[in-house]
Amino acid sequence: MMMGCCTATGMVFGLLGMLTPLIAIGAVIYLFAAKSKNPEHGEAR
């Protein structure tokens, strides 16, 4: 029982550890792309 719980928790943390940096990098790239495409819209905000 403990083994299964630990494995499931490890898988969840592993997925979060892999997804978090990917989401952060994607957000940064998206922000840079949006700023370079419409600088006026970026400045308005």
MMTF fields as JSON, N, C-alpha, C and O atoms, coordinates in Angstrom:
{
  "mmtfVersion": "1.0.0",
  "mmtfProducer": "UNKNOWN",
  "numBonds": 179,
  "numAtoms": 180,
  "numGroups": 45,
  "numChains": 1,
  "numModels": 1,
  "chainsPerModel": [1],
  "groupsPerChain": [45],
  "chainIdList": ["A"],
  "bondAtomList": [4, 2, 8, 6, 12, 10, 16, 14, 20, 18, 24, 22, 28, 26, 32, 30, 36, 34, 40, 38, 44, 42, 48, 46, 52, 50, 56, 54, 60, 58, 64, 62, 68, 66, 72, 70, 76, 74, 80, 78, 84, 82, 88, 86, 92, 90, 96, 94, 100, 98, 104, 102, 108, 106, 112, 110, 116, 114, 120, 118, 124, 122, 128, 126, 132, 130, 136, 134, 140, 138, 144, 142, 148, 146, 152, 150, 156, 154, 160, 158, 164, 162, 168, 166, 172, 170, 176, 174],
  "bondOrderList": [1, 1, 1, 1, 1, 1, 1, 1, 1, 1, 1, 1, 1, 1, 1, 1, 1, 1, 1, 1, 1, 1, 1, 1, 1, 1, 1, 1, 1, 1, 1, 1, 1, 1, 1, 1, 1, 1, 1, 1, 1, 1, 1, 1],
  "groupList": [{"groupName": "MET", "atomNameList": ["N", "CA", "C", "O"], "elementList": ["N", "C", "C", "O"], "formalChargeList": [0, 0, 0, 0], "bondAtomList": [1, 0, 2, 1, 3, 2], "bondOrderList": [1, 1, 2], "singleLetterCode": "M", "chemCompType": "L-PEPTIDE LINKING"}, {"groupName": "GLY", "atomNameList": ["N", "CA", "C", "O"], "elementList": ["N", "C", "C", "O"], "formalChargeList": [0, 0, 0, 0], "bondAtomList": [1, 0, 2, 1, 3, 2], "bondOrderList": [1, 1, 2], "singleLetterCode": "G", "chemCompType": "PEPTIDE LINKING"}, {"groupName": "CYS", "atomNameList": ["N", "CA", "C", "O"], "elementList": ["N", "C", "C", "O"], "formalChargeList": [0, 0, 0, 0], "bondAtomList": [1, 0, 2, 1, 3, 2], "bondOrderList": [1, 1, 2], "singleLetterCode": "C", "chemCompType": "L-PEPTIDE LINKING"}, {"groupName": "THR", "atomNameList": ["N", "CA", "C", "O"], "elementList": ["N", "C", "C", "O"], "formalChargeList": [0, 0, 0, 0], "bondAtomList": [1, 0, 2, 1, 3, 2], "bondOrderList": [1, 1, 2], "singleLetterCode": "T", "chemCompType": "L-PEPTIDE LINKING"}, {"groupName": "ALA", "atomNameList": ["N", "CA", "C", "O"], "elementList": ["N", "C", "C", "O"], "formalChargeList": [0, 0, 0, 0], "bondAtomList": [1, 0, 2, 1, 3, 2], "bondOrderList": [1, 1, 2], "singleLetterCode": "A", "chemCompType": "L-PEPTIDE LINKING"}, {"groupName": "VAL", "atomNameList": ["N", "CA", "C", "O"], "elementList": ["N", "C", "C", "O"], "formalChargeList": [0, 0, 0, 0], "bondAtomList": [1, 0, 2, 1, 3, 2], "bondOrderList": [1, 1, 2], "singleLetterCode": "V", "chemCompType": "L-PEPTIDE LINKING"}, {"groupName": "PHE", "atomNameList": ["N", "CA", "C", "O"], "elementList": ["N", "C", "C", "O"], "formalChargeList": [0, 0, 0, 0], "bondAtomList": [1, 0, 2, 1, 3, 2], "bondOrderList": [1, 1, 2], "singleLetterCode": "F", "chemCompType": "L-PEPTIDE LINKING"}, {"groupName": "LEU", "atomNameList": ["N", "CA", "C", "O"], "elementList": ["N", "C", "C", "O"], "formalChargeList": [0, 0, 0, 0], "bondAtomList": [1, 0, 2, 1, 3, 2], "bondOrderList": [1, 1, 2], "singleLetterCode": "L", "chemCompType": "L-PEPTIDE LINKING"}, {"groupName": "PRO", "atomNameList": ["N", "CA", "C", "O"], "elementList": ["N", "C", "C", "O"], "formalChargeList": [0, 0, 0, 0], "bondAtomList": [1, 0, 2, 1, 3, 2], "bondOrderList": [1, 1, 2], "singleLetterCode": "P", "chemCompType": "L-PEPTIDE LINKING"}, {"groupName": "ILE", "atomNameList": ["N", "CA", "C", "O"], "elementList": ["N", "C", "C", "O"], "formalChargeList": [0, 0, 0, 0], "bondAtomList": [1, 0, 2, 1, 3, 2], "bondOrderList": [1, 1, 2], "singleLetterCode": "I", "chemCompType": "L-PEPTIDE LINKING"}, {"groupName": "TYR", "atomNameList": ["N", "CA", "C", "O"], "elementList": ["N", "C", "C", "O"], "formalChargeList": [0, 0, 0, 0], "bondAtomList": [1, 0, 2, 1, 3, 2], "bondOrderList": [1, 1, 2], "singleLetterCode": "Y", "chemCompType": "L-PEPTIDE LINKING"}, {"groupName": "LYS", "atomNameList": ["N", "CA", "C", "O"], "elementList": ["N", "C", "C", "O"], "formalChargeList": [0, 0, 0, 0], "bondAtomList": [1, 0, 2, 1, 3, 2], "bondOrderList": [1, 1, 2], "singleLetterCode": "K", "chemCompType": "L-PEPTIDE LINKING"}, {"groupName": "SER", "atomNameList": ["N", "CA", "C", "O"], "elementList": ["N", "C", "C", "O"], "formalChargeList": [0, 0, 0, 0], "bondAtomList": [1, 0, 2, 1, 3, 2], "bondOrderList": [1, 1, 2], "singleLetterCode": "S", "chemCompType": "L-PEPTIDE LINKING"}, {"groupName": "ASN", "atomNameList": ["N", "CA", "C", "O"], "elementList": ["N", "C", "C", "O"], "formalChargeList": [0, 0, 0, 0], "bondAtomList": [1, 0, 2, 1, 3, 2], "bondOrderList": [1, 1, 2], "singleLetterCode": "N", "chemCompType": "L-PEPTIDE LINKING"}, {"groupName": "GLU", "atomNameList": ["N", "CA", "C", "O"], "elementList": ["N", "C", "C", "O"], "formalChargeList": [0, 0, 0, 0], "bondAtomList": [1, 0, 2, 1, 3, 2], "bondOrderList": [1, 1, 2], "singleLetterCode": "E", "chemCompType": "L-PEPTIDE LINKING"}, {"groupName": "HIS", "atomNameList": ["N", "CA", "C", "O"], "elementList": ["N", "C", "C", "O"], "formalChargeList": [0, 0, 0, 0], "bondAtomList": [1, 0, 2, 1, 3, 2], "bondOrderList": [1, 1, 2], "singleLetterCode": "H", "chemCompType": "L-PEPTIDE LINKING"}, {"groupName": "ARG", "atomNameList": ["N", "CA", "C", "O"], "elementList": ["N", "C", "C", "O"], "formalChargeList": [0, 0, 0, 0], "bondAtomList": [1, 0, 2, 1, 3, 2], "bondOrderList": [1, 1, 2], "singleLetterCode": "R", "chemCompType": "L-PEPTIDE LINKING"}],
  "groupTypeList": [0, 0, 0, 1, 2, 2, 3, 4, 3, 1, 0, 5, 6, 1, 7, 7, 1, 0, 7, 3, 8, 7, 9, 4, 9, 1, 4, 5, 9, 10, 7, 6, 4, 4, 11, 12, 11, 13, 8, 14, 15, 1, 14, 4, 16],
  "groupIdList": [1, 2, 3, 4, 5, 6, 7, 8, 9, 10, 11, 12, 13, 14, 15, 16, 17, 18, 19, 20, 21, 22, 23, 24, 25, 26, 27, 28, 29, 30, 31, 32, 33, 34, 35, 36, 37, 38, 39, 40, 41, 42, 43, 44, 45],
  "secStructList": [7, 2, 2, 2, 2, 2, 2, 2, 2, 2, 2, 2, 2, 2, 2, 2, 2, 2, 2, 2, 2, 2, 2, 2, 2, 2, 2, 2, 2, 2, 2, 2, 2, 2, 2, 2, 2, 7, 2, 2, 2, 2, 2, 2, 7],
  "xCoordList": [0.843, 0.0, 0.879, 0.691, 1.829, 2.722, 3.495, 3.704, 3.913, 4.689, 3.849, 4.335, 2.599, 1.74, 1.513, 1.549, 1.276, 1.021, 2.257, 2.16, 3.406, 4.645, 4.881, 5.295, 4.614, 4.828, 3.908, 4.338, 2.619, 1.656, 2.084, 2.057, 2.481, 2.913, 4.15, 4.254, 5.077, 6.291, 5.967, 6.568, 5.001, 4.613, 3.994, 4.289, 3.124, 2.473, 3.526, 3.521, 4.441, 5.475, 6.382, 6.835, 6.644, 7.474, 6.804, 7.449, 5.487, 4.757, 4.762, 4.988, 4.514, 4.498, 5.875, 5.985, 6.924, 8.281, 8.602, 9.343, 8.04, 8.299, 7.425, 7.874, 6.166, 5.23, 5.49, 5.393, 5.821, 5.991, 6.995, 6.648, 8.225, 9.19, 8.715, 8.949, 8.048, 7.55, 6.504, 6.515, 5.594, 4.548, 5.192, 4.801, 6.178, 6.839, 7.537, 7.415, 8.27, 8.979, 7.968, 8.174, 6.882, 5.851, 5.239, 4.998, 4.987, 4.398, 5.363, 4.944, 6.646, 7.642, 7.712, 7.709, 7.775, 7.844, 6.584, 6.658, 5.418, 4.151, 4.146, 3.714, 4.625, 4.652, 5.589, 5.244, 6.774, 7.727, 7.14, 7.289, 6.474, 5.882, 4.784, 4.7, 3.943, 2.846, 3.41, 2.898, 4.469, 5.056, 5.686, 5.537, 6.386, 7.059, 6.035, 6.281, 4.893, 3.879, 3.093, 2.969, 2.553, 1.826, 2.437, 1.983, 3.456, 4.063, 3.085, 3.121, 2.203, 1.241, 0.291, 0.018, -0.209, -1.137, -0.435, -1.034, 0.844, 1.597, 1.776, 1.669, 2.051, 2.25, 0.934, 0.925, -0.181, -1.483, -1.764, -2.29, -1.407, -1.641, -0.62, -0.63],
  "yCoordList": [-1.198, 0.0, 1.25, 2.156, 1.284, 2.451, 2.596, 3.705, 1.468, 1.503, 2.135, 3.009, 1.702, 2.247, 3.737, 4.507, 4.143, 5.567, 6.383, 7.426, 5.9, 6.636, 6.719, 7.758, 5.622, 5.61, 6.612, 7.37, 6.61, 7.539, 8.975, 9.828, 9.233, 10.595, 10.977, 12.101, 10.051, 10.329, 10.642, 11.533, 9.896, 10.149, 11.538, 12.264, 11.906, 13.227, 14.323, 15.262, 14.197, 15.231, 15.261, 16.327, 14.1, 14.039, 14.763, 15.511, 14.53, 15.211, 16.714, 17.491, 17.128, 18.568, 19.167, 20.251, 18.454, 18.951, 19.103, 20.006, 18.216, 18.3, 19.357, 20.054, 19.478, 20.406, 21.852, 22.757, 22.075, 23.456, 24.244, 25.322, 23.754, 24.508, 24.66, 25.695, 23.636, 23.734, 24.838, 25.621, 24.897, 25.933, 27.31, 28.253, 27.43, 28.723, 29.172, 30.329, 28.257, 28.605, 28.985, 29.953, 28.226, 28.523, 29.898, 30.647, 30.229, 31.537, 32.656, 33.669, 32.482, 33.515, 33.704, 34.833, 32.596, 32.685, 33.36, 34.192, 32.996, 33.589, 35.094, 35.87, 35.511, 36.945, 37.68, 38.746, 37.111, 37.77, 37.864, 38.89, 36.802, 36.804, 37.857, 38.586, 37.946, 38.923, 40.341, 41.218, 40.568, 41.92, 42.294, 43.427, 41.354, 41.668, 41.859, 42.625, 41.173, 41.294, 42.596, 43.343, 42.887, 44.159, 44.938, 44.803, 45.749, 46.557, 47.588, 47.904, 48.119, 49.125, 48.516, 49.123, 47.32, 46.664, 46.393, 46.543, 45.991, 45.718, 46.979, 46.942, 48.11, 49.362, 49.865, 50.473, 49.612, 50.081, 49.475, 50.15, 48.182, 47.54, 48.048, 47.637],
  "zCoordList": [0.0, 0.0, 0.0, -0.812, 0.909, 0.975, -0.333, -0.827, -0.881, -2.12, -3.235, -3.953, -3.384, -4.436, -4.246, -5.206, -2.993, -2.718, -3.079, -3.725, -2.658, -2.933, -4.446, -4.96, -5.146, -6.591, -7.275, -8.145, -6.868, -7.47, -7.188, -8.075, -5.937, -5.578, -6.386, -6.877, -6.52, -7.288, -8.739, -9.34, -9.308, -10.704, -10.842, -11.791, -9.878, -9.934, -9.85, -10.646, -8.868, -8.722, -9.946, -10.361, -10.518, -11.721, -12.88, -13.614, -13.039, -14.12, -13.881, -14.809, -12.642, -12.327, -12.601, -13.173, -12.187, -12.4, -13.878, -14.267, -14.708, -16.151, -16.818, -17.729, -16.362, -17.01, -16.602, -17.431, -15.327, -14.85, -15.698, -16.181, -15.9, -16.726, -18.165, -18.789, -18.698, -20.082, -20.189, -21.138, -19.204, -19.22, -19.075, -19.762, -18.183, -17.967, -19.248, -19.65, -19.891, -21.136, -22.216, -22.948, -22.315, -23.312, -23.078, -24.025, -21.804, -21.49, -21.871, -22.431, -21.575, -21.904, -23.42, -23.911, -24.156, -25.625, -26.163, -27.068, -25.6, -26.062, -25.803, -26.656, -24.624, -24.297, -25.256, -25.766, -25.501, -26.41, -27.815, -28.479, -28.276, -29.618, -29.697, -30.685, -28.672, -28.676, -28.669, -29.364, -27.88, -27.813, -29.148, -29.607, -29.773, -31.039, -32.16, -33.092, -32.085, -33.145, -33.003, -33.974, -31.801, -31.62, -30.458, -29.321, -30.727, -29.659, -29.109, -27.92, -29.972, -29.505, -28.479, -27.444, -28.766, -27.845, -26.507, -25.443, -26.573, -25.353, -24.521, -23.295, -25.196, -24.465, -23.874, -22.804, -24.572, -24.087, -22.716, -21.83, -22.539, -21.253, -20.259, -19.099]
}
